[in-house]
């Protein structure tokens, strides 16, 4: 993820445009943004799939 965050996640559309998502162990949905210039991945939200 630290080398290529766009390969592991999926870009979101619509009102969530600009965010990416990835699932961790099929239990958690992680929403994040990618700042290419600063070489940063910023976690915006983590939600349990059952909630």
C-alpha distance matrix in Angstrom:
0.0 3.8 5.5 5.3 4.6 8.0 7.8 6.5 8.7 12.3 14.3 17.2 20.8 24.1 24.3 20.5 19.9 17.3 15.1 12.2 12.1 10.2 12.4 12.1 14.9 16.7 18.2 16.0 15.0 12.6 13.4 11.6 12.4 10.9 13.3 13.1 16.2 15.1 11.5 10.7 8.9 11.9 12.3 15.6 16.6 16.1 18.8 20.2 20.9 24.6 25.2
3.8 0.0 3.8 5.9 6.1 9.7 10.4 9.9 11.8 15.2 16.5 19.4 22.8 25.9 25.8 22.1 21.3 18.2 16.4 14.2 14.7 13.4 15.7 15.2 18.1 20.1 21.2 18.8 17.8 14.8 15.2 12.6 12.7 10.5 11.9 11.4 13.9 12.4 8.8 8.4 7.9 11.3 12.7 16.2 17.8 17.8 21.0 22.6 23.8 27.4 27.7
5.5 3.8 0.0 3.8 6.4 9.1 9.2 10.0 12.4 15.5 16.8 20.1 23.3 26.6 27.0 23.4 22.0 19.0 17.8 15.4 16.3 15.1 17.7 17.6 20.2 22.0 23.6 21.5 20.2 17.5 17.5 15.0 14.4 11.6 12.7 11.0 13.6 13.0 9.2 10.3 10.4 14.1 15.8 19.0 20.8 20.9 23.9 25.5 26.2 29.9 30.5
5.3 5.9 3.8 0.0 3.8 5.5 5.6 7.2 9.4 12.1 13.3 16.9 20.0 23.4 24.1 20.6 19.1 16.3 15.2 12.6 13.7 12.9 15.8 16.5 19.2 20.4 22.3 20.1 18.4 15.9 15.6 13.3 12.7 10.0 11.8 10.2 13.5 13.7 10.0 10.8 10.1 13.7 15.1 17.9 19.6 19.9 22.5 24.2 24.5 28.3 28.8
4.6 6.1 6.4 3.8 0.0 3.8 5.5 5.7 6.5 9.4 10.6 13.8 17.1 20.4 20.9 17.2 16.1 13.3 11.7 9.1 10.1 9.7 12.9 13.9 17.0 18.0 19.4 17.0 14.9 12.3 11.8 9.5 9.3 7.4 10.1 9.8 13.3 13.2 9.9 9.3 7.4 10.6 11.7 14.3 15.8 16.2 18.9 20.8 21.2 25.0 25.3
8.0 9.7 9.1 5.5 3.8 0.0 3.8 5.6 5.5 7.1 7.9 11.5 14.5 18.0 19.0 15.7 14.0 11.7 10.7 8.0 9.6 9.9 13.4 15.3 18.3 18.6 20.4 18.1 15.5 13.3 12.3 10.4 9.7 7.9 10.8 10.2 14.0 14.7 11.9 11.7 9.9 12.6 13.6 15.4 16.9 17.6 19.8 21.8 21.6 25.4 25.7
7.8 10.4 9.2 5.6 5.5 3.8 0.0 3.8 5.8 7.8 9.9 13.5 16.5 20.2 21.6 18.3 16.8 15.0 13.7 10.5 11.0 10.2 13.1 14.7 17.2 17.5 19.9 18.2 16.1 14.6 14.4 13.2 13.2 11.6 14.4 13.4 17.1 17.8 14.6 14.6 12.8 15.6 16.1 18.1 19.1 19.1 20.9 22.3 21.7 25.5 26.4
6.5 9.9 10.0 7.2 5.7 5.6 3.8 0.0 3.8 7.1 10.0 13.1 16.6 20.2 21.2 17.7 17.0 15.4 13.2 9.5 8.8 7.0 9.5 10.9 13.4 13.9 16.2 14.6 12.9 11.6 12.2 11.6 12.7 12.0 15.3 15.1 18.8 18.8 15.5 14.7 12.1 14.5 14.2 16.3 16.6 16.1 17.8 18.9 18.4 22.2 23.2
8.7 11.8 12.4 9.4 6.5 5.5 5.8 3.8 0.0 3.8 6.7 9.5 13.1 16.5 17.5 13.9 13.5 12.2 9.8 6.0 5.3 4.8 8.1 10.6 13.5 13.2 15.1 13.1 10.6 9.3 9.1 9.0 10.3 10.5 14.2 14.7 18.4 18.6 15.8 14.4 11.4 12.9 12.3 13.7 14.0 13.8 15.4 16.9 16.3 20.1 20.7
12.3 15.2 15.5 12.1 9.4 7.1 7.8 7.1 3.8 0.0 3.8 6.4 9.7 13.3 14.8 11.6 11.0 10.6 8.6 5.3 5.3 6.5 9.7 12.9 15.6 14.4 16.3 14.4 11.3 10.6 9.6 10.0 10.9 11.6 15.2 15.8 19.6 20.2 17.9 16.6 13.6 14.7 14.0 14.5 14.7 15.0 15.9 17.6 16.4 20.1 20.6
14.3 16.5 16.8 13.3 10.6 7.9 9.9 10.0 6.7 3.8 0.0 3.8 6.8 10.4 11.8 8.9 7.4 7.2 6.2 4.4 6.5 9.2 12.6 15.8 18.8 17.5 18.9 16.5 13.0 11.9 9.6 9.5 9.3 10.2 13.5 14.4 17.9 18.9 17.2 16.0 13.3 14.0 13.9 13.7 14.6 15.7 16.9 19.2 18.2 21.7 21.6
17.2 19.4 20.1 16.9 13.8 11.5 13.5 13.1 9.5 6.4 3.8 0.0 3.8 7.1 8.4 5.7 5.3 6.8 5.7 5.6 7.0 10.4 13.2 16.7 19.6 17.7 18.6 16.2 12.4 11.8 9.2 10.1 10.4 12.3 15.5 17.0 20.2 21.0 19.8 18.1 15.2 15.0 14.3 13.1 13.6 15.0 15.6 18.0 16.9 20.0 19.5
20.8 22.8 23.3 20.0 17.1 14.5 16.5 16.6 13.1 9.7 6.8 3.8 0.0 3.8 6.4 5.5 4.5 7.6 8.1 9.1 10.7 14.1 16.7 20.3 23.0 20.8 21.7 19.4 15.6 15.3 12.4 13.3 13.0 14.8 17.5 19.0 21.9 23.1 22.3 20.8 18.3 17.8 17.4 15.6 16.2 18.0 18.2 20.7 19.4 22.2 21.4
24.1 25.9 26.6 23.4 20.4 18.0 20.2 20.2 16.5 13.3 10.4 7.1 3.8 0.0 3.8 5.4 5.4 9.2 10.1 12.0 13.5 17.1 19.3 22.9 25.6 23.2 23.6 21.3 17.6 17.3 14.3 15.3 15.0 17.2 19.5 21.3 23.9 25.0 24.7 23.0 20.6 19.6 19.0 16.7 17.2 19.3 19.2 21.8 20.6 23.0 21.7
24.3 25.8 27.0 24.1 20.9 19.0 21.6 21.2 17.5 14.8 11.8 8.4 6.4 3.8 0.0 3.8 5.6 8.8 9.4 12.1 13.7 17.3 19.5 22.7 25.6 23.4 23.2 20.6 16.9 16.4 13.2 14.2 14.0 16.8 18.9 21.2 23.5 24.2 24.2 22.1 19.7 18.1 17.4 14.5 15.1 17.6 17.6 20.6 19.9 22.1 20.3
20.5 22.1 23.4 20.6 17.2 15.7 18.3 17.7 13.9 11.6 8.9 5.7 5.5 5.4 3.8 0.0 3.8 6.3 5.8 8.4 10.0 13.7 16.1 19.3 22.4 20.5 20.3 17.5 13.8 12.9 9.5 10.5 10.5 13.5 16.0 18.4 20.9 21.4 21.0 18.8 16.2 14.7 13.9 11.3 12.0 14.5 15.0 18.0 17.6 20.2 18.6
19.9 21.3 22.0 19.1 16.1 14.0 16.8 17.0 13.5 11.0 7.4 5.3 4.5 5.4 5.6 3.8 0.0 3.8 5.5 8.2 10.9 14.6 17.6 20.7 24.0 22.3 22.7 19.8 16.0 14.7 11.2 11.1 9.9 12.0 14.2 16.1 18.6 19.7 19.4 17.8 15.6 14.8 14.9 13.0 14.5 17.0 18.0 21.0 20.5 23.4 22.1
17.3 18.2 19.0 16.3 13.3 11.7 15.0 15.4 12.2 10.6 7.2 6.8 7.6 9.2 8.8 6.3 3.8 0.0 3.8 6.8 10.2 13.7 17.1 19.9 23.4 22.3 22.6 19.5 15.9 13.7 10.1 8.8 6.7 8.4 10.4 12.4 14.9 15.9 15.6 14.1 12.2 11.7 12.5 11.2 13.4 16.2 17.9 21.1 21.1 24.3 23.1
15.1 16.4 17.8 15.2 11.7 10.7 13.7 13.2 9.8 8.6 6.2 5.7 8.1 10.1 9.4 5.8 5.5 3.8 0.0 3.8 6.8 10.3 13.5 16.2 19.8 18.7 18.9 15.7 12.1 9.9 6.3 5.6 5.1 7.9 10.9 13.2 16.1 16.4 15.5 13.3 10.6 9.8 9.6 8.4 10.1 12.5 14.3 17.5 17.6 20.8 19.7
12.2 14.2 15.4 12.6 9.1 8.0 10.5 9.5 6.0 5.3 4.4 5.6 9.1 12.0 12.1 8.4 8.2 6.8 3.8 0.0 3.8 7.0 10.5 13.3 16.7 15.9 16.6 13.7 10.2 8.1 5.6 5.2 6.0 7.9 11.5 13.3 16.7 16.8 15.1 13.1 10.0 10.1 9.5 9.5 10.5 11.9 13.6 16.2 16.1 19.7 19.2
12.1 14.7 16.3 13.7 10.1 9.6 11.0 8.8 5.3 5.3 6.5 7.0 10.7 13.5 13.7 10.0 10.9 10.2 6.8 3.8 0.0 3.8 6.9 9.9 13.2 12.1 12.9 10.1 6.7 5.5 4.6 6.3 8.8 10.9 14.6 16.4 19.8 19.5 17.5 15.1 11.6 11.5 9.8 9.9 9.5 9.7 10.9 13.0 12.6 16.3 16.3
10.2 13.4 15.1 12.9 9.7 9.9 10.2 7.0 4.8 6.5 9.2 10.4 14.1 17.1 17.3 13.7 14.6 13.7 10.3 7.0 3.8 0.0 3.8 6.6 9.9 9.3 10.6 8.3 6.0 5.4 6.8 8.3 11.1 12.6 16.3 17.7 21.2 20.7 18.1 15.8 12.2 12.7 10.7 11.8 10.9 9.8 11.0 12.2 11.8 15.6 16.3
12.4 15.7 17.7 15.8 12.9 13.4 13.1 9.5 8.1 9.7 12.6 13.2 16.7 19.3 19.5 16.1 17.6 17.1 13.5 10.5 6.9 3.8 0.0 3.8 6.4 5.5 7.0 5.5 4.6 6.1 8.9 11.2 14.5 16.1 19.8 21.3 24.8 23.9 21.3 18.8 15.2 15.3 12.7 13.7 11.8 9.5 9.7 9.8 9.0 12.8 14.1
12.1 15.2 17.6 16.5 13.9 15.3 14.7 10.9 10.6 12.9 15.8 16.7 20.3 22.9 22.7 19.3 20.7 19.9 16.2 13.3 9.9 6.6 3.8 0.0 3.8 5.3 6.1 5.2 6.5 7.4 10.9 12.8 16.2 17.6 21.1 22.5 25.8 24.5 21.7 19.2 15.7 15.8 13.1 14.7 12.7 9.8 10.2 9.6 9.9 13.2 14.8
14.9 18.1 20.2 19.2 17.0 18.3 17.2 13.4 13.5 15.6 18.8 19.6 23.0 25.6 25.6 22.4 24.0 23.4 19.8 16.7 13.2 9.9 6.4 3.8 0.0 3.8 5.3 6.8 9.2 10.9 14.5 16.6 20.0 21.3 24.8 26.1 29.4 28.1 25.1 22.7 19.4 19.6 16.8 18.3 16.0 12.7 12.3 10.6 10.3 12.9 15.3
16.7 20.1 22.0 20.4 18.0 18.6 17.5 13.9 13.2 14.4 17.5 17.7 20.8 23.2 23.4 20.5 22.3 22.3 18.7 15.9 12.1 9.3 5.5 5.3 3.8 0.0 3.8 6.0 7.8 10.6 13.8 16.5 19.9 21.7 25.3 26.7 30.2 29.2 26.4 24.0 20.4 20.3 17.3 18.2 15.5 12.4 11.2 9.2 7.7 10.4 13.1
18.2 21.2 23.6 22.3 19.4 20.4 19.9 16.2 15.1 16.3 18.9 18.6 21.7 23.6 23.2 20.3 22.7 22.6 18.9 16.6 12.9 10.6 7.0 6.1 5.3 3.8 0.0 3.8 6.9 9.9 13.3 16.3 20.0 22.2 25.7 27.6 30.8 29.5 27.0 24.2 20.5 19.8 16.4 16.9 13.7 10.3 8.5 5.8 5.2 7.6 10.1
16.0 18.8 21.5 20.1 17.0 18.1 18.2 14.6 13.1 14.4 16.5 16.2 19.4 21.3 20.6 17.5 19.8 19.5 15.7 13.7 10.1 8.3 5.5 5.2 6.8 6.0 3.8 0.0 3.8 6.3 9.8 12.7 16.5 18.9 22.3 24.4 27.5 26.1 23.9 20.8 17.2 16.1 12.7 13.1 10.0 6.6 5.6 4.5 5.4 8.7 9.8
15.0 17.8 20.2 18.4 14.9 15.5 16.1 12.9 10.6 11.3 13.0 12.4 15.6 17.6 16.9 13.8 16.0 15.9 12.1 10.2 6.7 6.0 4.6 6.5 9.2 7.8 6.9 3.8 0.0 3.8 6.6 9.9 13.5 16.1 19.6 21.8 25.0 24.0 21.9 18.9 15.2 14.1 10.8 10.8 8.1 5.8 5.3 6.4 6.4 10.1 10.5
12.6 14.8 17.5 15.9 12.3 13.3 14.6 11.6 9.3 10.6 11.9 11.8 15.3 17.3 16.4 12.9 14.7 13.7 9.9 8.1 5.5 5.4 6.1 7.4 10.9 10.6 9.9 6.3 3.8 0.0 3.8 6.4 10.2 12.8 16.1 18.5 21.5 20.3 18.3 15.2 11.5 10.3 7.2 7.7 5.9 4.6 6.6 8.9 10.0 13.5 13.2
13.4 15.2 17.5 15.6 11.8 12.3 14.4 12.2 9.1 9.6 9.6 9.2 12.4 14.3 13.2 9.5 11.2 10.1 6.3 5.6 4.6 6.8 8.9 10.9 14.5 13.8 13.3 9.8 6.6 3.8 0.0 3.8 7.2 10.3 13.7 16.3 19.2 18.3 16.9 13.8 10.2 8.7 6.1 5.5 5.1 6.4 8.5 11.6 12.4 15.8 14.9
11.6 12.6 15.0 13.3 9.5 10.4 13.2 11.6 9.0 10.0 9.5 10.1 13.3 15.3 14.2 10.5 11.1 8.8 5.6 5.2 6.3 8.3 11.2 12.8 16.6 16.5 16.3 12.7 9.9 6.4 3.8 0.0 3.8 6.8 10.0 12.7 15.5 14.6 13.2 10.1 6.6 5.4 4.4 5.0 7.0 8.9 11.8 14.9 16.0 19.4 18.5
12.4 12.7 14.4 12.7 9.3 9.7 13.2 12.7 10.3 10.9 9.3 10.4 13.0 15.0 14.0 10.5 9.9 6.7 5.1 6.0 8.8 11.1 14.5 16.2 20.0 19.9 20.0 16.5 13.5 10.2 7.2 3.8 0.0 3.8 6.6 9.6 12.2 11.7 10.9 8.3 5.8 5.2 6.7 7.1 10.1 12.6 15.4 18.7 19.6 23.0 21.9
10.9 10.5 11.6 10.0 7.4 7.9 11.6 12.0 10.5 11.6 10.2 12.3 14.8 17.2 16.8 13.5 12.0 8.4 7.9 7.9 10.9 12.6 16.1 17.6 21.3 21.7 22.2 18.9 16.1 12.8 10.3 6.8 3.8 0.0 3.8 6.0 9.0 8.9 7.6 6.0 4.7 6.5 9.1 10.5 13.5 15.6 18.6 21.6 22.4 26.0 25.2
13.3 11.9 12.7 11.8 10.1 10.8 14.4 15.3 14.2 15.2 13.5 15.5 17.5 19.5 18.9 16.0 14.2 10.4 10.9 11.5 14.6 16.3 19.8 21.1 24.8 25.3 25.7 22.3 19.6 16.1 13.7 10.0 6.6 3.8 0.0 3.8 5.6 5.6 5.7 5.1 6.3 7.8 11.3 12.6 16.0 18.5 21.7 24.8 25.9 29.4 28.4
13.1 11.4 11.0 10.2 9.8 10.2 13.4 15.1 14.7 15.8 14.4 17.0 19.0 21.3 21.2 18.4 16.1 12.4 13.2 13.3 16.4 17.7 21.3 22.5 26.1 26.7 27.6 24.4 21.8 18.5 16.3 12.7 9.6 6.0 3.8 0.0 3.8 5.5 4.8 6.6 8.4 11.0 14.3 16.0 19.2 21.3 24.5 27.4 28.2 31.8 31.1
16.2 13.9 13.6 13.5 13.3 14.0 17.1 18.8 18.4 19.6 17.9 20.2 21.9 23.9 23.5 20.9 18.6 14.9 16.1 16.7 19.8 21.2 24.8 25.8 29.4 30.2 30.8 27.5 25.0 21.5 19.2 15.5 12.2 9.0 5.6 3.8 0.0 3.8 5.5 7.9 10.8 12.9 16.5 18.1 21.6 23.9 27.2 30.3 31.4 34.9 34.0
15.1 12.4 13.0 13.7 13.2 14.7 17.8 18.8 18.6 20.2 18.9 21.0 23.1 25.0 24.2 21.4 19.7 15.9 16.4 16.8 19.5 20.7 23.9 24.5 28.1 29.2 29.5 26.1 24.0 20.3 18.3 14.6 11.7 8.9 5.6 5.5 3.8 0.0 3.8 5.4 9.0 10.8 14.5 16.5 20.0 22.2 25.7 28.7 30.2 33.7 32.7
11.5 8.8 9.2 10.0 9.9 11.9 14.6 15.5 15.8 17.9 17.2 19.8 22.3 24.7 24.2 21.0 19.4 15.6 15.5 15.1 17.5 18.1 21.3 21.7 25.1 26.4 27.0 23.9 21.9 18.3 16.9 13.2 10.9 7.6 5.7 4.8 5.5 3.8 0.0 3.8 7.0 10.0 13.4 16.0 19.1 20.7 24.2 26.9 28.3 31.8 31.2
10.7 8.4 10.3 10.8 9.3 11.7 14.6 14.7 14.4 16.6 16.0 18.1 20.8 23.0 22.1 18.8 17.8 14.1 13.3 13.1 15.1 15.8 18.8 19.2 22.7 24.0 24.2 20.8 18.9 15.2 13.8 10.1 8.3 6.0 5.1 6.6 7.9 5.4 3.8 0.0 3.8 6.3 9.8 12.4 15.5 17.2 20.8 23.6 25.2 28.6 27.8
8.9 7.9 10.4 10.1 7.4 9.9 12.8 12.1 11.4 13.6 13.3 15.2 18.3 20.6 19.7 16.2 15.6 12.2 10.6 10.0 11.6 12.2 15.2 15.7 19.4 20.4 20.5 17.2 15.2 11.5 10.2 6.6 5.8 4.7 6.3 8.4 10.8 9.0 7.0 3.8 0.0 3.8 6.6 9.4 12.2 13.7 17.2 20.0 21.4 24.9 24.2
11.9 11.3 14.1 13.7 10.6 12.6 15.6 14.5 12.9 14.7 14.0 15.0 17.8 19.6 18.1 14.7 14.8 11.7 9.8 10.1 11.5 12.7 15.3 15.8 19.6 20.3 19.8 16.1 14.1 10.3 8.7 5.4 5.2 6.5 7.8 11.0 12.9 10.8 10.0 6.3 3.8 0.0 3.8 6.2 9.3 11.5 15.1 18.2 20.0 23.2 22.0
12.3 12.7 15.8 15.1 11.7 13.6 16.1 14.2 12.3 14.0 13.9 14.3 17.4 19.0 17.4 13.9 14.9 12.5 9.6 9.5 9.8 10.7 12.7 13.1 16.8 17.3 16.4 12.7 10.8 7.2 6.1 4.4 6.7 9.1 11.3 14.3 16.5 14.5 13.4 9.8 6.6 3.8 0.0 3.8 5.9 7.7 11.3 14.4 16.5 19.6 18.4
15.6 16.2 19.0 17.9 14.3 15.4 18.1 16.3 13.7 14.5 13.7 13.1 15.6 16.7 14.5 11.3 13.0 11.2 8.4 9.5 9.9 11.8 13.7 14.7 18.3 18.2 16.9 13.1 10.8 7.7 5.5 5.0 7.1 10.5 12.6 16.0 18.1 16.5 16.0 12.4 9.4 6.2 3.8 0.0 3.8 7.2 10.3 13.9 15.8 18.6 16.8
16.6 17.8 20.8 19.6 15.8 16.9 19.1 16.6 14.0 14.7 14.6 13.6 16.2 17.2 15.1 12.0 14.5 13.4 10.1 10.5 9.5 10.9 11.8 12.7 16.0 15.5 13.7 10.0 8.1 5.9 5.1 7.0 10.1 13.5 16.0 19.2 21.6 20.0 19.1 15.5 12.2 9.3 5.9 3.8 0.0 3.8 6.5 10.2 12.3 14.9 13.0
16.1 17.8 20.9 19.9 16.2 17.6 19.1 16.1 13.8 15.0 15.7 15.0 18.0 19.3 17.6 14.5 17.0 16.2 12.5 11.9 9.7 9.8 9.5 9.8 12.7 12.4 10.3 6.6 5.8 4.6 6.4 8.9 12.6 15.6 18.5 21.3 23.9 22.2 20.7 17.2 13.7 11.5 7.7 7.2 3.8 0.0 3.8 6.9 9.4 12.1 10.9
18.8 21.0 23.9 22.5 18.9 19.8 20.9 17.8 15.4 15.9 16.9 15.6 18.2 19.2 17.6 15.0 18.0 17.9 14.3 13.6 10.9 11.0 9.7 10.2 12.3 11.2 8.5 5.6 5.3 6.6 8.5 11.8 15.4 18.6 21.7 24.5 27.2 25.7 24.2 20.8 17.2 15.1 11.3 10.3 6.5 3.8 0.0 3.8 6.2 8.5 7.1
20.2 22.6 25.5 24.2 20.8 21.8 22.3 18.9 16.9 17.6 19.2 18.0 20.7 21.8 20.6 18.0 21.0 21.1 17.5 16.2 13.0 12.2 9.8 9.6 10.6 9.2 5.8 4.5 6.4 8.9 11.6 14.9 18.7 21.6 24.8 27.4 30.3 28.7 26.9 23.6 20.0 18.2 14.4 13.9 10.2 6.9 3.8 0.0 3.8 5.5 5.6
20.9 23.8 26.2 24.5 21.2 21.6 21.7 18.4 16.3 16.4 18.2 16.9 19.4 20.6 19.9 17.6 20.5 21.1 17.6 16.1 12.6 11.8 9.0 9.9 10.3 7.7 5.2 5.4 6.4 10.0 12.4 16.0 19.6 22.4 25.9 28.2 31.4 30.2 28.3 25.2 21.4 20.0 16.5 15.8 12.3 9.4 6.2 3.8 0.0 3.8 5.5
24.6 27.4 29.9 28.3 25.0 25.4 25.5 22.2 20.1 20.1 21.7 20.0 22.2 23.0 22.1 20.2 23.4 24.3 20.8 19.7 16.3 15.6 12.8 13.2 12.9 10.4 7.6 8.7 10.1 13.5 15.8 19.4 23.0 26.0 29.4 31.8 34.9 33.7 31.8 28.6 24.9 23.2 19.6 18.6 14.9 12.1 8.5 5.5 3.8 0.0 3.8
25.2 27.7 30.5 28.8 25.3 25.7 26.4 23.2 20.7 20.6 21.6 19.5 21.4 21.7 20.3 18.6 22.1 23.1 19.7 19.2 16.3 16.3 14.1 14.8 15.3 13.1 10.1 9.8 10.5 13.2 14.9 18.5 21.9 25.2 28.4 31.1 34.0 32.7 31.2 27.8 24.2 22.0 18.4 16.8 13.0 10.9 7.1 5.6 5.5 3.8 0.0
